[in-house]
């Protein structure tokens, strides 16, 4: 019996059912979740082919990984793709808490994000009550390359924004540094590593001019058109090096612990084109422990998988003499509070009394990589009619 052929444009055609489907961009898509769980923060150090490394760790083909990452980047679900650096080892830096009059705070936010390339994160924060430091509502991260002064840089920013005061909160040690919003979604309060957290000492590494050129080429974010299996060949060519020369220097820099990770950064607070957010709540936890217990406390806090960042920073009396700070994200406020309570309980069990604690909740935020190059700093000074020598430490 002769069968009727199915027209190509018929709804019953399997080919038609898929050929015009857009590439999924939602982070909840199973394949995207599989990719992002690795690509956010599991590709550590320098890799000659980061996409192949993601493929190896996810057991997915490289062409599928490239298609999905490009689609999410173009849609704004991924906000940037780049090789990160251990900026704490490349330029002196600090978390800065700013006290700005309420009628000027939004303009100050805009100014720092738009005009200061050395300011990275810009976040408005609030507390659940009138607590030490709660009048400091604008928080930024800052890197100022040697030989320039962070204090002079902040004085200049204060003069341009109307800030009444600021507190420099440099990190003495780093205990946790990794994003991983997707893999953290399934965490339960108290989930932590069996082994103590790692301690990363903050020391600034001196580099040659050629090493700076390689780092600047490495750190620049990729457009979707640039995402291929051979990411570094064009970057090597633009600074006059062969691929082997470029990768050799990058490997050496990696050995000196100034290379971070290859990462796909999700737009985790703002709504994307899908109308969703990756995480609604951004909490900056504060703990005060007894002097002499900072390292032990930081190591224990750094064991908890919910922490994206954890540092030893001395807050002084303005912030209740806190000395351990860290950031955690989540979609449910109660869950973020439960993670905090689990860490508090763990510190007590470890014999580390918490003398005072607080949470600064994140609101409006903008995030960009901080510039760290002394060459760029000199250019910035000239752009704003500042004498570079006057900004020296």
C-alpha positions as CSV (number, residue, x, y, z in Angstrom):
1,X,0.0,0.0,0.0
2,X,1.3,3.4,-0.9
3,X,2.1,5.6,2.1
4,X,1.5,9.3,2.1
5,X,4.7,11.2,2.5
6,X,4.9,13.7,5.3
7,X,5.4,17.3,3.9
8,X,8.6,18.9,5.1
9,X,6.6,21.7,6.7
10,X,4.1,19.4,8.4
11,X,3.9,19.6,12.2
12,X,4.5,15.8,12.2
13,X,7.9,16.2,10.6
14,X,10.7,15.4,13.2
15,X,13.1,17.5,11.3
16,X,10.8,20.5,11.3
17,X,10.1,20.0,15.0
18,X,13.7,20.8,15.9
19,X,15.3,22.6,13.0
20,X,14.0,26.0,14.0
21,X,14.1,25.6,17.8
22,X,16.3,28.4,19.3
23,X,19.3,27.4,21.4
24,X,18.2,27.1,25.0
25,X,19.5,30.0,27.1
26,X,17.9,29.3,30.5
27,X,20.3,28.2,33.2
28,X,17.8,25.5,34.3
29,X,18.2,23.7,30.9
30,X,19.9,20.4,31.8
31,X,22.7,20.8,29.4
32,X,23.3,24.5,30.3
33,X,23.3,23.5,34.0
34,X,25.9,20.7,33.2
35,X,28.1,23.2,31.4
36,X,27.8,26.1,33.9
37,X,28.4,23.9,36.9
38,X,31.9,23.4,35.5
39,X,32.5,26.6,33.5
40,X,31.7,29.0,36.4
41,X,34.7,28.2,38.5
42,X,36.1,24.7,38.0
43,X,38.6,25.5,35.2
44,X,41.4,26.6,37.5
45,X,44.6,28.2,36.4
46,X,45.8,28.6,32.8
47,X,44.6,26.1,30.1
48,X,45.7,26.2,26.5
49,X,42.2,25.2,25.5
50,X,39.7,26.0,28.2
51,X,36.7,24.8,26.1
52,X,38.3,21.4,25.7
53,X,38.8,21.3,29.4
54,X,35.1,22.0,30.0
55,X,34.3,19.3,27.5
56,X,36.5,16.8,29.4
57,X,35.0,17.7,32.7
58,X,31.3,17.6,31.5
59,X,31.7,14.8,28.9
60,X,30.0,17.0,26.3
61,X,31.2,17.8,22.8
62,X,33.1,21.0,22.3
63,X,30.8,22.3,19.5
64,X,27.8,21.9,21.8
65,X,29.6,23.8,24.6
66,X,30.6,26.6,22.3
67,X,27.1,26.9,20.9
68,X,25.5,27.0,24.4
69,X,28.0,29.5,25.9
70,X,27.7,31.8,22.9
71,X,23.9,31.8,23.1
72,X,23.9,32.5,26.8
73,X,26.5,35.3,26.4
74,X,24.5,36.9,23.5
75,X,21.3,36.8,25.6
76,X,23.0,38.3,28.7
77,X,22.5,35.3,30.8
78,X,26.3,35.0,30.9
79,X,27.5,38.5,31.5
80,X,31.2,37.9,30.5
81,X,33.6,35.1,29.6
82,X,37.2,35.7,30.6
83,X,40.4,34.4,32.2
84,X,40.5,35.8,35.7
85,X,43.7,36.8,37.5
86,X,44.6,36.6,41.2
87,X,44.3,40.4,41.4
88,X,45.2,40.4,45.1
89,X,48.7,39.3,44.0
90,X,49.0,41.9,41.2
91,X,48.0,45.2,42.8
92,X,47.2,46.4,46.3
93,X,43.5,46.3,46.9
94,X,40.7,46.7,49.4
95,X,37.0,46.5,50.0
96,X,35.8,50.1,50.5
97,X,32.8,51.1,52.6
98,X,31.5,54.6,51.7
99,X,29.3,56.9,53.8
100,X,27.4,59.0,51.3
101,X,24.4,61.3,51.8
102,X,21.2,59.7,50.7
103,X,20.5,62.3,48.1
104,X,24.0,61.7,46.5
105,X,24.3,57.9,46.8
106,X,22.9,57.0,43.4
107,X,25.0,59.6,41.6
108,X,28.1,58.3,43.6
109,X,27.2,54.7,42.5
110,X,27.0,55.8,38.8
111,X,30.2,57.8,39.0
112,X,32.3,55.0,40.4
113,X,31.0,52.4,38.0
114,X,31.3,54.7,34.9
115,X,34.5,56.7,35.6
116,X,36.8,54.6,37.7
117,X,38.3,51.5,35.9
118,X,40.1,50.5,39.2
119,X,36.7,50.1,41.0
120,X,35.3,46.6,40.3
121,X,32.2,45.7,42.3
122,X,29.8,48.6,43.1
123,X,27.0,47.5,45.5
124,X,24.4,49.3,47.7
125,X,24.1,47.4,51.0
126,X,21.8,47.6,54.0
127,X,21.4,45.9,57.3
128,X,18.3,44.6,59.1
129,X,18.6,47.2,61.8
130,X,20.7,50.1,63.2
131,X,24.0,48.3,63.6
132,X,27.7,49.3,63.6
133,X,28.5,50.6,60.2
134,X,25.0,50.5,58.9
135,X,25.3,54.2,57.7
136,X,28.0,53.0,55.2
137,X,25.7,51.9,52.4
138,X,27.9,52.1,49.3
139,X,30.5,49.3,49.0
140,X,33.1,48.9,46.3
141,X,36.2,46.8,45.5
142,X,39.3,48.7,44.5
143,X,42.7,47.8,43.0
144,X,45.4,50.5,42.8
145,X,48.6,49.3,41.1
146,X,52.0,50.2,42.6
147,X,53.4,52.8,43.0
148,X,50.1,54.6,43.4
149,X,48.2,55.2,46.7
150,X,44.8,53.8,47.5
151,X,44.2,56.5,50.1
152,X,44.8,59.3,47.5
153,X,42.7,57.5,45.0
154,X,39.8,57.3,47.5
155,X,40.3,60.9,48.5
156,X,39.8,61.8,44.8
157,X,36.7,59.7,44.5
158,X,35.2,61.2,47.6
159,X,35.8,64.7,46.2
160,X,33.9,63.8,43.1
161,X,31.0,62.0,44.7
162,X,30.4,63.9,47.9
163,X,31.2,60.9,50.2
164,X,31.5,62.0,53.8
165,X,33.8,59.2,54.9
166,X,35.2,55.9,53.7
167,X,36.8,52.9,55.4
168,X,39.6,50.9,53.6
169,X,39.2,47.2,54.3
170,X,42.2,45.4,52.7
171,X,42.4,41.7,52.8
172,X,45.1,40.1,55.0
173,X,44.3,36.6,53.9
174,X,41.9,34.9,51.4
175,X,40.1,31.7,52.5
176,X,37.6,31.1,49.7
177,X,37.3,32.5,46.2
178,X,35.0,31.0,43.7
179,X,31.6,31.8,42.2
180,X,29.8,28.6,41.3
181,X,26.2,29.8,41.6
182,X,24.8,26.8,39.8
183,X,26.5,24.1,41.8
184,X,25.6,26.0,45.0
185,X,21.9,25.8,44.3
186,X,21.6,22.3,45.7
187,X,23.6,23.0,48.9
188,X,22.2,22.4,52.3
189,X,23.1,24.6,55.3
190,X,26.2,23.3,56.9
191,X,27.6,21.5,53.7
192,X,31.3,21.9,53.9
193,X,34.6,20.2,52.9
194,X,36.1,17.5,55.0
195,X,39.5,19.3,54.9
196,X,40.3,22.8,56.2
197,X,39.9,25.7,53.9
198,X,43.0,26.9,52.0
199,X,44.9,30.1,53.1
200,X,46.0,32.4,50.3
201,X,48.4,35.0,51.5
202,X,48.1,38.4,49.9
203,X,51.4,39.5,48.4
204,X,52.0,41.7,45.4
205,X,54.1,40.1,42.6
206,X,56.4,42.2,40.5
207,X,56.2,41.6,36.8
208,X,58.2,42.5,33.7
209,X,56.7,44.7,30.9
210,X,56.3,41.6,28.7
211,X,54.5,39.7,31.5
212,X,52.1,42.6,32.0
213,X,51.4,42.5,28.2
214,X,50.5,38.8,28.4
215,X,48.3,39.3,31.5
216,X,46.4,42.2,29.9
217,X,45.8,40.1,26.8
218,X,44.7,37.1,28.9
219,X,42.3,39.0,31.1
220,X,40.3,40.8,28.4
221,X,36.8,39.4,28.1
222,X,35.7,37.5,25.0
223,X,33.0,38.4,22.6
224,X,30.9,35.5,21.4
225,X,32.6,35.8,18.0
226,X,35.9,35.2,19.6
227,X,34.9,32.0,21.4
228,X,36.7,29.1,19.6
229,X,38.8,26.2,20.5
230,X,41.9,28.3,19.8
231,X,41.3,31.3,22.1
232,X,44.9,32.4,22.6
233,X,46.3,32.5,19.1
234,X,44.8,35.9,18.3
235,X,45.8,37.3,21.7
236,X,49.4,36.1,21.2
237,X,49.5,37.7,17.7
238,X,48.3,41.1,18.9
239,X,51.3,41.4,21.2
240,X,53.8,40.0,18.7
241,X,54.3,36.5,20.3
242,X,54.0,33.1,18.9
243,X,51.3,30.9,20.5
244,X,54.0,28.8,22.2
245,X,55.8,31.9,23.6
246,X,52.5,33.3,24.9
247,X,51.5,30.0,26.6
248,X,54.9,29.5,28.1
249,X,54.7,32.9,29.8
250,X,51.2,32.2,30.9
251,X,52.2,28.9,32.3
252,X,55.0,30.6,34.2
253,X,52.6,33.2,35.6
254,X,50.3,30.4,36.6
255,X,53.1,28.8,38.6
256,X,53.6,32.1,40.3
257,X,49.9,32.0,41.4
258,X,48.8,35.2,39.6
259,X,46.4,33.3,37.3
260,X,42.9,32.7,38.6
261,X,40.4,30.6,36.5
262,X,38.7,30.6,33.1
263,X,35.2,31.5,33.9
264,X,31.7,32.1,32.5
265,X,30.2,34.8,34.8
266,X,26.5,34.6,35.2
267,X,24.3,37.7,35.5
268,X,23.3,36.7,39.0
269,X,21.4,39.6,40.4
270,X,19.8,41.4,37.5
271,X,16.9,39.9,35.5
272,X,18.0,38.4,32.2
273,X,16.1,38.3,28.9
274,X,14.4,35.2,30.3
275,X,12.9,37.4,33.1
276,X,14.8,35.3,35.8
277,X,17.6,35.9,38.2
278,X,20.3,33.4,39.1
279,X,20.2,34.5,42.7
280,X,18.1,37.1,44.5
281,X,20.1,37.6,47.7
282,X,23.7,38.7,48.1
283,X,24.8,38.6,51.7
284,X,28.1,40.1,53.1
285,X,28.6,38.2,56.4
286,X,30.6,39.8,59.2
287,X,32.1,38.0,62.2
288,X,34.3,39.3,65.0
289,X,36.5,36.7,66.6
290,X,39.2,37.1,69.3
291,X,42.5,38.5,68.1
292,X,44.8,35.6,67.3
293,X,41.9,33.4,66.1
294,X,41.5,35.1,62.7
295,X,43.3,32.5,60.6
296,X,41.6,29.6,62.3
297,X,38.2,31.2,61.9
298,X,38.8,32.1,58.3
299,X,39.9,28.5,57.5
300,X,36.7,27.1,59.1
301,X,34.5,29.6,57.3
302,X,36.3,28.8,54.0
303,X,35.3,25.1,54.4
304,X,31.6,26.0,53.8
305,X,30.6,25.5,50.2
306,X,28.1,28.3,50.3
307,X,30.9,30.9,50.5
308,X,31.9,32.6,47.2
309,X,34.4,34.8,49.0
310,X,35.9,34.7,52.5
311,X,38.6,37.1,53.8
312,X,40.4,38.3,56.9
313,X,39.6,42.0,56.9
314,X,39.8,44.2,60.0
315,X,36.7,46.3,60.2
316,X,37.7,48.3,63.3
317,X,35.3,49.9,65.7
318,X,33.2,51.4,62.9
319,X,32.0,47.8,62.1
320,X,32.0,46.3,65.6
321,X,35.7,45.1,65.3
322,X,34.8,42.4,62.8
323,X,37.7,40.6,61.3
324,X,36.2,37.9,59.1
325,X,34.1,38.8,56.1
326,X,32.5,36.7,53.4
327,X,29.9,36.6,50.7
328,X,27.1,34.1,50.0
329,X,24.3,34.2,47.5
330,X,20.9,32.5,47.3
331,X,17.4,32.8,45.9
332,X,15.7,32.5,49.3
333,X,16.5,34.8,52.2
334,X,15.7,32.3,54.9
335,X,18.1,29.8,53.2
336,X,20.9,32.4,53.2
337,X,20.2,33.0,56.9
338,X,20.3,29.2,57.6
339,X,23.7,29.0,55.9
340,X,24.9,31.8,58.1
341,X,23.5,30.1,61.2
342,X,25.2,26.8,60.3
343,X,28.6,28.6,60.0
344,X,28.0,30.3,63.4
345,X,27.3,26.9,65.0
346,X,30.4,25.4,63.3
347,X,32.6,28.1,64.6
348,X,31.3,27.5,68.1
349,X,31.9,23.8,67.8
350,X,35.5,24.5,66.6
351,X,36.2,26.5,69.8
352,X,36.0,29.9,68.1
353,X,33.6,32.1,70.0
354,X,31.8,34.7,67.8
355,X,32.0,38.0,69.7
356,X,29.8,39.9,67.2
357,X,28.2,39.2,63.9
358,X,26.1,41.0,61.2
359,X,24.9,40.8,57.7
360,X,25.0,43.5,55.0
361,X,22.5,42.7,52.3
362,X,23.2,43.6,48.7
363,X,20.8,45.6,46.6
364,X,21.6,47.4,43.4
365,X,24.9,46.2,42.0
366,X,27.2,46.5,39.0
367,X,30.2,44.3,38.5
368,X,33.2,44.7,36.3
369,X,36.9,43.6,36.4
370,X,39.2,46.1,38.1
371,X,42.0,47.4,36.0
372,X,45.4,46.5,37.7
373,X,48.0,47.9,35.2
374,X,50.2,50.8,36.2
375,X,50.2,51.8,32.6
376,X,46.4,52.1,32.6
377,X,46.6,54.1,35.9
378,X,48.9,56.6,34.4
379,X,46.6,57.0,31.4
380,X,43.6,57.5,33.7
381,X,45.4,60.2,35.6
382,X,46.1,62.1,32.4
383,X,42.5,61.7,31.3
384,X,41.2,63.4,34.5
385,X,44.0,66.0,34.6
386,X,45.7,64.5,37.6
387,X,49.5,64.5,37.9
388,X,50.5,60.8,38.1
389,X,53.4,61.6,40.5
390,X,51.0,63.3,42.9
391,X,49.1,60.0,43.2
392,X,52.1,58.0,44.3
393,X,52.0,56.4,47.7
